[in-house]
Amino acid sequence: MDLGLKDHVALVTAASRGLGKAAAMEFAREGAKVAICARSDQLAGTTEEISDRTGAEVLAIRADLTKPDDIQTLVQKTLERFGQIDILITNAGGPPPGGFLNLRPEDWEAAVELTLMSAVRLCYAVIPHMLERGEGSIVATQSYSVKQPIDHLILSNSIRLAVIGLMKSLANELGPKGIRVNSINPAWTWTERVQELMTDRANRNQTSIDEEISRVTAELPLGRMATVEEFGRAVVWLASPAASFIHGHALMFDGGAIKAAL
């Protein structure tokens, strides 16, 4: 299936590893030009890997998504290089695990900056450009916890819902102006972040990582975690012209984890 992405420009944040890297890799495979950012030293290696494996043009920009100036520079450099941004994938590392009484107000403030305000600022930076062109696609990467809270992840459970509210509201505002807005909400997908969460669970429960993985996958009707490649294909389809009538939708990429009828 041709997703219609040849020569489109996709900006994917927090893309040196994990879900962001998987999305950037798949956009490149589909013929898009890709701009990626991260704080880590892995950024250069990821850029080289995507370029070598796909032949795509990849722009790497070091950026901290909790810093407003970095976000403005990220968008500006992408526009200077490619002249347009057709697709924005907002993605950021997850807040730390913890129960309510294990965390402090400062932890909440930091999580809001990372999870909510990064998405807000990215949208402020990119949407005016999309409005000038009369088209665009925005997808926020969040979590299936927006439907079903996950134990010991109270920051993520709470703040990711705010991002979904933002995306739903933007969909109403921007749809009539040619900009599609959606979110994708993965359940357990094997990444470095999930490995960290499984390690945290194992330490708290005095078990092993393998035991915790087995507990998680036993609750999934498909009986396994997703791969990052599966996530990449899903998010790229959702953002692409191939999904041109999918709008204001919170796509559950969850292997059947959410069992509610609606």
C-alpha atoms as an extended CHARMM CRD file, in Angstrom:
* protein
*
       262  EXT
         1         1  MET       CA              0.0000000000        0.0000000000        0.0000000000  PROA      1               0.0000000000
         2         2  ASP       CA              1.3610000000        3.4020000000       -0.9960000000  PROA      2               0.0000000000
         3         3  LEU       CA              0.9680000000        5.7250000000        1.9840000000  PROA      3               0.0000000000
         4         4  GLY       CA              1.5640000000        8.8130000000       -0.1510000000  PROA      4               0.0000000000
         5         5  LEU       CA              4.5640000000       10.0160000000        1.8450000000  PROA      5               0.0000000000
         6         6  LYS       CA              7.1740000000       10.4770000000       -0.8600000000  PROA      6               0.0000000000
         7         7  ASP       CA              8.8910000000       13.8570000000       -0.3930000000  PROA      7               0.0000000000
         8         8  HSD       CA              6.7620000000       14.6790000000        2.6460000000  PROA      8               0.0000000000
         9         9  VAL       CA              8.6340000000       16.0460000000        5.6800000000  PROA      9               0.0000000000
        10        10  ALA       CA              8.0650000000       14.4340000000        9.0680000000  PROA      10              0.0000000000
        11        11  LEU       CA              9.3550000000       15.9070000000       12.3210000000  PROA      11              0.0000000000
        12        12  VAL       CA              9.6470000000       13.1940000000       14.9690000000  PROA      12              0.0000000000
        13        13  THR       CA             10.7470000000       14.1550000000       18.4710000000  PROA      13              0.0000000000
        14        14  ALA       CA             12.6640000000       12.0610000000       21.0180000000  PROA      14              0.0000000000
        15        15  ALA       CA             13.7110000000        9.8020000000       18.1660000000  PROA      15              0.0000000000
        16        16  SER       CA             17.1800000000        8.5420000000       19.0570000000  PROA      16              0.0000000000
        17        17  ARG       CA             15.7050000000        5.2680000000       20.3400000000  PROA      17              0.0000000000
        18        18  GLY       CA             12.4930000000        3.4230000000       21.1190000000  PROA      18              0.0000000000
        19        19  LEU       CA              9.1480000000        4.4620000000       19.6790000000  PROA      19              0.0000000000
        20        20  GLY       CA             10.4310000000        7.7130000000       18.1910000000  PROA      20              0.0000000000
        21        21  LYS       CA             13.2290000000        5.9540000000       16.3480000000  PROA      21              0.0000000000
        22        22  ALA       CA             10.8040000000        3.3260000000       15.0380000000  PROA      22              0.0000000000
        23        23  ALA       CA              8.5000000000        6.0410000000       13.6840000000  PROA      23              0.0000000000
        24        24  ALA       CA             11.3620000000        7.9350000000       12.0510000000  PROA      24              0.0000000000
        25        25  MET       CA             12.7090000000        4.7510000000       10.4640000000  PROA      25              0.0000000000
        26        26  GLU       CA              9.3300000000        3.8820000000        8.9610000000  PROA      26              0.0000000000
        27        27  PHE       CA              8.7490000000        7.3940000000        7.6230000000  PROA      27              0.0000000000
        28        28  ALA       CA             12.1400000000        7.1710000000        5.9260000000  PROA      28              0.0000000000
        29        29  ARG       CA             11.2930000000        3.7630000000        4.4440000000  PROA      29              0.0000000000
        30        30  GLU       CA              8.1310000000        5.2810000000        2.9860000000  PROA      30              0.0000000000
        31        31  GLY       CA             10.0880000000        7.9790000000        1.1540000000  PROA      31              0.0000000000
        32        32  ALA       CA              9.6530000000       10.8770000000        3.5570000000  PROA      32              0.0000000000
        33        33  LYS       CA             12.3450000000       13.3170000000        4.5840000000  PROA      33              0.0000000000
        34        34  VAL       CA             12.8030000000       13.1230000000        8.3270000000  PROA      34              0.0000000000
        35        35  ALA       CA             13.8950000000       15.5300000000       11.0450000000  PROA      35              0.0000000000
        36        36  ILE       CA             14.6160000000       13.9850000000       14.4260000000  PROA      36              0.0000000000
        37        37  CYS       CA             15.7240000000       15.2850000000       17.7860000000  PROA      37              0.0000000000
        38        38  ALA       CA             16.9380000000       13.9730000000       21.1240000000  PROA      38              0.0000000000
        39        39  ARG       CA             19.0970000000       14.9420000000       24.0690000000  PROA      39              0.0000000000
        40        40  SER       CA             21.2030000000       11.7820000000       24.0630000000  PROA      40              0.0000000000
        41        41  ASP       CA             24.4820000000       10.9700000000       22.3750000000  PROA      41              0.0000000000
        42        42  GLN       CA             22.6430000000        8.2150000000       20.4780000000  PROA      42              0.0000000000
        43        43  LEU       CA             21.2340000000       10.8100000000       18.0900000000  PROA      43              0.0000000000
        44        44  ALA       CA             24.1740000000       10.7590000000       15.6660000000  PROA      44              0.0000000000
        45        45  GLY       CA             24.2200000000        6.9790000000       15.4750000000  PROA      45              0.0000000000
        46        46  THR       CA             20.4760000000        6.7830000000       14.9190000000  PROA      46              0.0000000000
        47        47  THR       CA             20.6770000000        9.3650000000       12.1450000000  PROA      47              0.0000000000
        48        48  GLU       CA             23.3900000000        7.3870000000       10.3870000000  PROA      48              0.0000000000
        49        49  GLU       CA             21.4840000000        4.1210000000       10.8160000000  PROA      49              0.0000000000
        50        50  ILE       CA             18.2420000000        5.4890000000        9.3530000000  PROA      50              0.0000000000
        51        51  SER       CA             20.0560000000        7.0810000000        6.4290000000  PROA      51              0.0000000000
        52        52  ASP       CA             22.0920000000        3.9600000000        5.6780000000  PROA      52              0.0000000000
        53        53  ARG       CA             19.1250000000        1.5990000000        5.8650000000  PROA      53              0.0000000000
        54        54  THR       CA             16.6580000000        3.7130000000        3.8850000000  PROA      54              0.0000000000
        55        55  GLY       CA             18.6210000000        6.1840000000        1.7750000000  PROA      55              0.0000000000
        56        56  ALA       CA             16.4180000000        8.9450000000        3.1370000000  PROA      56              0.0000000000
        57        57  GLU       CA             17.5060000000       12.4790000000        3.9350000000  PROA      57              0.0000000000
        58        58  VAL       CA             17.6560000000       12.7860000000        7.7240000000  PROA      58              0.0000000000
        59        59  LEU       CA             18.2380000000       15.9420000000        9.7460000000  PROA      59              0.0000000000
        60        60  ALA       CA             19.3540000000       15.4940000000       13.3680000000  PROA      60              0.0000000000
        61        61  ILE       CA             19.0030000000       18.3360000000       15.8710000000  PROA      61              0.0000000000
        62        62  ARG       CA             20.0230000000       18.1480000000       19.5130000000  PROA      62              0.0000000000
        63        63  ALA       CA             17.0960000000       19.3940000000       21.5770000000  PROA      63              0.0000000000
        64        64  ASP       CA             15.6850000000       19.1490000000       25.0810000000  PROA      64              0.0000000000
        65        65  LEU       CA             11.8880000000       19.1620000000       24.8460000000  PROA      65              0.0000000000
        66        66  THR       CA             11.5480000000       20.7390000000       28.2950000000  PROA      66              0.0000000000
        67        67  LYS       CA             13.3040000000       23.8770000000       26.9890000000  PROA      67              0.0000000000
        68        68  PRO       CA             11.1070000000       26.2700000000       24.9510000000  PROA      68              0.0000000000
        69        69  ASP       CA             14.0700000000       27.7410000000       23.0650000000  PROA      69              0.0000000000
        70        70  ASP       CA             15.2000000000       24.2790000000       21.9580000000  PROA      70              0.0000000000
        71        71  ILE       CA             11.7610000000       23.5740000000       20.5010000000  PROA      71              0.0000000000
        72        72  GLN       CA             11.7490000000       26.8400000000       18.5550000000  PROA      72              0.0000000000
        73        73  THR       CA             15.2370000000       26.0900000000       17.2160000000  PROA      73              0.0000000000
        74        74  LEU       CA             14.2090000000       22.5550000000       16.2830000000  PROA      74              0.0000000000
        75        75  VAL       CA             11.2730000000       23.7380000000       14.1850000000  PROA      75              0.0000000000
        76        76  GLN       CA             13.2180000000       26.6320000000       12.6650000000  PROA      76              0.0000000000
        77        77  LYS       CA             16.1140000000       24.4140000000       11.5670000000  PROA      77              0.0000000000
        78        78  THR       CA             13.7150000000       21.8640000000       10.0930000000  PROA      78              0.0000000000
        79        79  LEU       CA             12.0040000000       24.5630000000        8.0330000000  PROA      79              0.0000000000
        80        80  GLU       CA             15.3410000000       26.0290000000        6.9530000000  PROA      80              0.0000000000
        81        81  ARG       CA             16.5130000000       22.6230000000        5.7300000000  PROA      81              0.0000000000
        82        82  PHE       CA             13.3510000000       21.2490000000        4.1460000000  PROA      82              0.0000000000
        83        83  GLY       CA             11.1090000000       24.2790000000        3.6320000000  PROA      83              0.0000000000
        84        84  GLN       CA              8.0490000000       22.5670000000        5.0700000000  PROA      84              0.0000000000
        85        85  ILE       CA              6.7200000000       20.3150000000        7.8220000000  PROA      85              0.0000000000
        86        86  ASP       CA              3.9040000000       18.0580000000        6.6950000000  PROA      86              0.0000000000
        87        87  ILE       CA              3.7690000000       15.8040000000        9.7400000000  PROA      87              0.0000000000
        88        88  LEU       CA              4.5070000000       16.3420000000       13.4260000000  PROA      88              0.0000000000
        89        89  ILE       CA              4.9060000000       13.3580000000       15.7420000000  PROA      89              0.0000000000
        90        90  THR       CA              5.0320000000       14.5810000000       19.3280000000  PROA      90              0.0000000000
        91        91  ASN       CA              6.8960000000       12.0700000000       21.4490000000  PROA      91              0.0000000000
        92        92  ALA       CA              8.8220000000       12.3600000000       24.7170000000  PROA      92              0.0000000000
        93        93  GLY       CA             10.2730000000       10.0660000000       27.3230000000  PROA      93              0.0000000000
        94        94  GLY       CA              7.7930000000        9.0290000000       29.9740000000  PROA      94              0.0000000000
        95        95  PRO       CA              7.6540000000       10.4680000000       33.5030000000  PROA      95              0.0000000000
        96        96  PRO       CA              9.2770000000        8.3850000000       36.2380000000  PROA      96              0.0000000000
        97        97  PRO       CA              7.3060000000        5.6310000000       37.9570000000  PROA      97              0.0000000000
        98        98  GLY       CA              5.9590000000        6.0640000000       41.4650000000  PROA      98              0.0000000000
        99        99  GLY       CA              2.8750000000        6.0910000000       43.6360000000  PROA      99              0.0000000000
       100       100  PHE       CA              1.3040000000        9.3270000000       44.8340000000  PROA      100             0.0000000000
       101       101  LEU       CA              3.0330000000        9.4210000000       48.2180000000  PROA      101             0.0000000000
       102       102  ASN       CA              6.3890000000        8.5060000000       46.6980000000  PROA      102             0.0000000000
       103       103  LEU       CA              6.3960000000       11.6820000000       44.6110000000  PROA      103             0.0000000000
       104       104  ARG       CA              6.6980000000       15.3880000000       45.3610000000  PROA      104             0.0000000000
       105       105  PRO       CA              5.0080000000       18.4160000000       43.7780000000  PROA      105             0.0000000000
       106       106  GLU       CA              8.2910000000       19.1150000000       41.9680000000  PROA      106             0.0000000000
       107       107  ASP       CA              7.9950000000       15.7060000000       40.2780000000  PROA      107             0.0000000000
       108       108  TRP       CA              4.5490000000       16.6710000000       38.9870000000  PROA      108             0.0000000000
       109       109  GLU       CA              5.8460000000       19.9890000000       37.6720000000  PROA      109             0.0000000000
       110       110  ALA       CA              8.7040000000       18.2790000000       35.8340000000  PROA      110             0.0000000000
       111       111  ALA       CA              6.3330000000       15.6940000000       34.3760000000  PROA      111             0.0000000000
       112       112  VAL       CA              3.9750000000       18.4020000000       33.1350000000  PROA      112             0.0000000000
       113       113  GLU       CA              6.8810000000       20.1250000000       31.3810000000  PROA      113             0.0000000000
       114       114  LEU       CA              8.0350000000       16.8820000000       29.7610000000  PROA      114             0.0000000000
       115       115  THR       CA              4.7350000000       15.2740000000       28.7880000000  PROA      115             0.0000000000
       116       116  LEU       CA              2.2120000000       18.0750000000       28.3560000000  PROA      116             0.0000000000
       117       117  MET       CA              4.0930000000       21.2980000000       27.7330000000  PROA      117             0.0000000000
       118       118  SER       CA              6.4550000000       19.7350000000       25.1830000000  PROA      118             0.0000000000
       119       119  ALA       CA              3.4010000000       18.8260000000       23.0910000000  PROA      119             0.0000000000
       120       120  VAL       CA              1.8410000000       22.2520000000       23.6280000000  PROA      120             0.0000000000
       121       121  ARG       CA              5.0080000000       24.0930000000       22.5830000000  PROA      121             0.0000000000
       122       122  LEU       CA              5.6240000000       21.8730000000       19.5760000000  PROA      122             0.0000000000
       123       123  CYS       CA              2.0940000000       22.5430000000       18.3840000000  PROA      123             0.0000000000
       124       124  TYR       CA              2.4980000000       26.3030000000       18.8760000000  PROA      124             0.0000000000
       125       125  ALA       CA              5.6990000000       26.1730000000       16.8360000000  PROA      125             0.0000000000
       126       126  VAL       CA              4.4070000000       24.0080000000       13.9600000000  PROA      126             0.0000000000
       127       127  ILE       CA              0.7060000000       24.7920000000       13.5610000000  PROA      127             0.0000000000
       128       128  PRO       CA              1.1320000000       28.3430000000       12.1470000000  PROA      128             0.0000000000
       129       129  HSD       CA              3.2730000000       26.8840000000        9.3490000000  PROA      129             0.0000000000
       130       130  MET       CA              0.6770000000       24.1790000000        8.6510000000  PROA      130             0.0000000000
       131       131  LEU       CA             -2.0800000000       26.7980000000        8.5960000000  PROA      131             0.0000000000
       132       132  GLU       CA             -0.1700000000       28.8040000000        5.9810000000  PROA      132             0.0000000000
       133       133  ARG       CA              0.0130000000       25.7100000000        3.7810000000  PROA      133             0.0000000000
       134       134  GLY       CA             -3.5830000000       24.6760000000        4.5100000000  PROA      134             0.0000000000
       135       135  GLU       CA             -2.6620000000       21.1060000000        5.4060000000  PROA      135             0.0000000000
       136       136  GLY       CA             -0.7950000000       18.9550000000        7.8760000000  PROA      136             0.0000000000
       137       137  SER       CA             -1.0040000000       15.9910000000       10.2030000000  PROA      137             0.0000000000
       138       138  ILE       CA             -0.2260000000       15.8360000000       13.9250000000  PROA      138             0.0000000000
       139       139  VAL       CA             -0.0160000000       12.6390000000       15.9660000000  PROA      139             0.0000000000
       140       140  ALA       CA              0.7100000000       12.5830000000       19.6930000000  PROA      140             0.0000000000
       141       141  THR       CA              2.3510000000        9.4530000000       21.0730000000  PROA      141             0.0000000000
       142       142  GLN       CA              0.8880000000        8.7320000000       24.4970000000  PROA      142             0.0000000000
       143       143  SER       CA             -0.1170000000        5.4730000000       26.2460000000  PROA      143             0.0000000000
       144       144  TYR       CA             -2.9980000000        3.0680000000       26.7120000000  PROA      144             0.0000000000
       145       145  SER       CA             -3.0060000000        4.3440000000       30.3070000000  PROA      145             0.0000000000
       146       146  VAL       CA             -5.3250000000        7.0920000000       29.0430000000  PROA      146             0.0000000000
       147       147  LYS       CA             -8.0180000000        4.4110000000       29.0090000000  PROA      147             0.0000000000
       148       148  GLN       CA             -6.8320000000        2.2240000000       31.8750000000  PROA      148             0.0000000000
       149       149  PRO       CA             -4.4940000000        3.4950000000       34.6210000000  PROA      149             0.0000000000
       150       150  ILE       CA             -1.3150000000        1.4990000000       35.1690000000  PROA      150             0.0000000000
       151       151  ASP       CA             -0.2380000000        0.7640000000       38.7260000000  PROA      151             0.0000000000
       152       152  HSD       CA              2.6830000000        2.8340000000       40.0460000000  PROA      152             0.0000000000
       153       153  LEU       CA              2.5830000000        5.2400000000       37.0760000000  PROA      153             0.0000000000
       154       154  ILE       CA              0.4310000000        8.0050000000       38.5240000000  PROA      154             0.0000000000
       155       155  LEU       CA              2.2840000000       10.7990000000       36.7190000000  PROA      155             0.0000000000
       156       156  SER       CA              1.8140000000        9.1830000000       33.3280000000  PROA      156             0.0000000000
       157       157  ASN       CA             -1.7860000000        8.1630000000       34.0880000000  PROA      157             0.0000000000
       158       158  SER       CA             -2.7090000000       11.7350000000       34.9860000000  PROA      158             0.0000000000
       159       159  ILE       CA             -0.7880000000       13.9560000000       32.6100000000  PROA      159             0.0000000000
       160       160  ARG       CA             -1.1930000000       11.9400000000       29.4190000000  PROA      160             0.0000000000
       161       161  LEU       CA             -4.9450000000       12.4760000000       29.6600000000  PROA      161             0.0000000000
       162       162  ALA       CA             -4.2810000000       16.2090000000       29.3980000000  PROA      162             0.0000000000
       163       163  VAL       CA             -2.4270000000       15.6250000000       26.1110000000  PROA      163             0.0000000000
       164       164  ILE       CA             -5.3950000000       13.6560000000       24.7810000000  PROA      164             0.0000000000
       165       165  GLY       CA             -7.6720000000       16.5600000000       25.7390000000  PROA      165             0.0000000000
       166       166  LEU       CA             -5.3480000000       18.8850000000       23.8590000000  PROA      166             0.0000000000
       167       167  MET       CA             -5.3780000000       16.6910000000       20.7490000000  PROA      167             0.0000000000
       168       168  LYS       CA             -9.1540000000       16.2880000000       20.7920000000  PROA      168             0.0000000000
       169       169  SER       CA             -9.6160000000       20.0550000000       21.1280000000  PROA      169             0.0000000000
       170       170  LEU       CA             -7.1070000000       20.8020000000       18.3710000000  PROA      170             0.0000000000
       171       171  ALA       CA             -8.9170000000       18.3340000000       16.1220000000  PROA      171             0.0000000000
       172       172  ASN       CA            -12.0900000000       20.3980000000       16.4470000000  PROA      172             0.0000000000
       173       173  GLU       CA            -10.2390000000       23.6620000000       15.8070000000  PROA      173             0.0000000000
       174       174  LEU       CA             -7.9290000000       22.5710000000       13.0100000000  PROA      174             0.0000000000
       175       175  GLY       CA             -9.9060000000       19.9960000000       11.0610000000  PROA      175             0.0000000000
       176       176  PRO       CA            -11.8570000000       22.6590000000        9.1320000000  PROA      176             0.0000000000
       177       177  LYS       CA             -8.4900000000       24.2180000000        8.2020000000  PROA      177             0.0000000000
       178       178  GLY       CA             -7.0450000000       21.0750000000        6.6420000000  PROA      178             0.0000000000
       179       179  ILE       CA             -4.9910000000       19.7650000000        9.5660000000  PROA      179             0.0000000000
       180       180  ARG       CA             -5.6500000000       16.2850000000       10.9260000000  PROA      180             0.0000000000
       181       181  VAL       CA             -4.9350000000       15.6260000000       14.6140000000  PROA      181             0.0000000000
       182       182  ASN       CA             -4.8310000000       12.2000000000       16.2670000000  PROA      182             0.0000000000
       183       183  SER       CA             -3.0510000000       10.2750000000       18.9930000000  PROA      183             0.0000000000
       184       184  ILE       CA             -1.6320000000        6.7680000000       19.2360000000  PROA      184             0.0000000000
       185       185  ASN       CA             -1.6740000000        5.0280000000       22.5790000000  PROA      185             0.0000000000
       186       186  PRO       CA              0.5880000000        1.9950000000       22.8370000000  PROA      186             0.0000000000
       187       187  ALA       CA              0.4070000000       -0.7110000000       25.4500000000  PROA      187             0.0000000000
       188       188  TRP       CA              3.5350000000       -2.6790000000       26.2820000000  PROA      188             0.0000000000
       189       189  THR       CA              5.9790000000       -2.3290000000       23.4100000000  PROA      189             0.0000000000
       190       190  TRP       CA              9.5100000000       -3.5430000000       24.0630000000  PROA      190             0.0000000000
       191       191  THR       CA             11.7430000000       -0.4760000000       24.3550000000  PROA      191             0.0000000000
       192       192  GLU       CA             14.4000000000        0.7820000000       26.7480000000  PROA      192             0.0000000000
       193       193  ARG       CA             11.6200000000        2.6150000000       28.6260000000  PROA      193             0.0000000000
       194       194  VAL       CA              9.6570000000       -0.6120000000       29.1210000000  PROA      194             0.0000000000
       195       195  GLN       CA             12.7950000000       -2.4040000000       30.2300000000  PROA      195             0.0000000000
       196       196  GLU       CA             13.2320000000        0.2970000000       32.8870000000  PROA      196             0.0000000000
       197       197  LEU       CA              9.6130000000       -0.1360000000       34.0220000000  PROA      197             0.0000000000
       198       198  MET       CA              9.9580000000       -3.9200000000       34.1930000000  PROA      198             0.0000000000
       199       199  THR       CA             13.1340000000       -3.4810000000       36.2350000000  PROA      199             0.0000000000
       200       200  ASP       CA             11.2990000000       -1.1430000000       38.6110000000  PROA      200             0.0000000000
       201       201  ARG       CA              8.4850000000       -3.6830000000       39.0320000000  PROA      201             0.0000000000
       202       202  ALA       CA             10.9180000000       -6.5200000000       39.6080000000  PROA      202             0.0000000000
       203       203  ASN       CA             12.7350000000       -4.5300000000       42.2830000000  PROA      203             0.0000000000
       204       204  ARG       CA              9.5170000000       -3.5880000000       44.0540000000  PROA      204             0.0000000000
       205       205  ASN       CA              8.0340000000       -7.0900000000       43.8700000000  PROA      205             0.0000000000
       206       206  GLN       CA             11.3060000000       -8.9290000000       44.5060000000  PROA      206             0.0000000000
       207       207  THR       CA             10.8690000000      -10.8860000000       41.2920000000  PROA      207             0.0000000000
       208       208  SER       CA             12.7590000000      -11.0580000000       38.0140000000  PROA      208             0.0000000000
       209       209  ILE       CA             12.2780000000       -9.0130000000       34.8590000000  PROA      209             0.0000000000
       210       210  ASP       CA             11.1730000000      -12.1670000000       33.0090000000  PROA      210             0.0000000000
       211       211  GLU       CA              8.4940000000      -12.8170000000       35.6340000000  PROA      211             0.0000000000
       212       212  GLU       CA              7.1700000000       -9.2810000000       35.3060000000  PROA      212             0.0000000000
       213       213  ILE       CA              7.1020000000       -9.5480000000       31.5060000000  PROA      213             0.0000000000
       214       214  SER       CA              5.1240000000      -12.7880000000       31.8180000000  PROA      214             0.0000000000
       215       215  ARG       CA              2.5940000000      -11.0970000000       34.0900000000  PROA      215             0.0000000000
       216       216  VAL       CA              2.1090000000       -8.2650000000       31.6320000000  PROA      216             0.0000000000
       217       217  THR       CA              1.7910000000      -10.4220000000       28.5310000000  PROA      217             0.0000000000
       218       218  ALA       CA             -0.6350000000      -12.7910000000       30.2810000000  PROA      218             0.0000000000
       219       219  GLU       CA             -3.1140000000       -9.8860000000       30.3930000000  PROA      219             0.0000000000
       220       220  LEU       CA             -2.8540000000       -9.2140000000       26.6450000000  PROA      220             0.0000000000
       221       221  PRO       CA             -5.1620000000      -11.2240000000       24.3590000000  PROA      221             0.0000000000
       222       222  LEU       CA             -2.3560000000      -11.4750000000       21.7880000000  PROA      222             0.0000000000
       223       223  GLY       CA             -0.1330000000      -12.9230000000       24.4980000000  PROA      223             0.0000000000
       224       224  ARG       CA              2.9440000000      -10.8000000000       23.7720000000  PROA      224             0.0000000000
       225       225  MET       CA              4.3450000000       -7.3050000000       23.7330000000  PROA      225             0.0000000000
       226       226  ALA       CA              4.3860000000       -5.3280000000       20.5040000000  PROA      226             0.0000000000
       227       227  THR       CA              7.5710000000       -4.7190000000       18.5740000000  PROA      227             0.0000000000
       228       228  VAL       CA              8.8090000000       -1.2370000000       17.7660000000  PROA      228             0.0000000000
       229       229  GLU       CA              8.5350000000       -2.0960000000       14.0630000000  PROA      229             0.0000000000
       230       230  GLU       CA              4.8040000000       -2.7550000000       14.4930000000  PROA      230             0.0000000000
       231       231  PHE       CA              4.4290000000        0.5600000000       16.2690000000  PROA      231             0.0000000000
       232       232  GLY       CA              6.3450000000        2.3670000000       13.5300000000  PROA      232             0.0000000000
       233       233  ARG       CA              4.0490000000        1.0310000000       10.8240000000  PROA      233             0.0000000000
       234       234  ALA       CA              0.9370000000        1.9800000000       12.7980000000  PROA      234             0.0000000000
       235       235  VAL       CA              1.9140000000        5.5530000000       13.6070000000  PROA      235             0.0000000000
       236       236  VAL       CA              3.1720000000        6.2600000000       10.0980000000  PROA      236             0.0000000000
       237       237  TRP       CA             -0.0840000000        4.9980000000        8.5760000000  PROA      237             0.0000000000
       238       238  LEU       CA             -2.1130000000        7.1310000000       11.0020000000  PROA      238             0.0000000000
       239       239  ALA       CA             -0.1130000000       10.2420000000       10.1220000000  PROA      239             0.0000000000
       240       240  SER       CA             -0.1020000000        9.5890000000        6.3740000000  PROA      240             0.0000000000
       241       241  PRO       CA             -2.4900000000       10.5980000000        3.5770000000  PROA      241             0.0000000000
       242       242  ALA       CA             -3.5950000000        6.9480000000        3.4920000000  PROA      242             0.0000000000
       243       243  ALA       CA             -5.5390000000        7.6760000000        6.7030000000  PROA      243             0.0000000000
       244       244  SER       CA             -7.0130000000       10.9060000000        5.3510000000  PROA      244             0.0000000000
       245       245  PHE       CA            -10.4320000000       10.5120000000        7.0270000000  PROA      245             0.0000000000
       246       246  ILE       CA             -9.0980000000        9.4590000000       10.4370000000  PROA      246             0.0000000000
       247       247  HSD       CA             -9.3340000000       12.5720000000       12.5860000000  PROA      247             0.0000000000
       248       248  GLY       CA             -9.7260000000       13.3390000000       16.2860000000  PROA      248             0.0000000000
       249       249  HSD       CA             -9.0710000000        9.6830000000       17.0300000000  PROA      249             0.0000000000
       250       250  ALA       CA             -7.1960000000        8.1060000000       19.9450000000  PROA      250             0.0000000000
       251       251  LEU       CA             -5.8790000000        4.9260000000       18.3380000000  PROA      251             0.0000000000
       252       252  MET       CA             -5.3060000000        2.1540000000       20.8720000000  PROA      252             0.0000000000
       253       253  PHE       CA             -2.1880000000        0.2420000000       19.8620000000  PROA      253             0.0000000000
       254       254  ASP       CA             -2.6710000000       -2.2450000000       22.6540000000  PROA      254             0.0000000000
       255       255  GLY       CA             -3.0020000000       -5.8440000000       21.4470000000  PROA      255             0.0000000000
       256       256  GLY       CA             -6.5180000000       -5.9610000000       22.8830000000  PROA      256             0.0000000000
       257       257  ALA       CA             -5.5100000000       -4.8300000000       26.3900000000  PROA      257             0.0000000000
       258       258  ILE       CA             -8.4800000000       -2.4740000000       26.6830000000  PROA      258             0.0000000000
       259       259  LYS       CA            -11.5200000000       -4.7150000000       26.8150000000  PROA      259             0.0000000000
       260       260  ALA       CA            -14.2810000000       -2.1150000000       27.1380000000  PROA      260             0.0000000000
       261       261  ALA       CA            -16.9050000000       -2.1980000000       24.3770000000  PROA      261             0.0000000000
       262       262  LEU       CA            -16.1470000000        1.4090000000       23.3840000000  PROA      262             0.0000000000
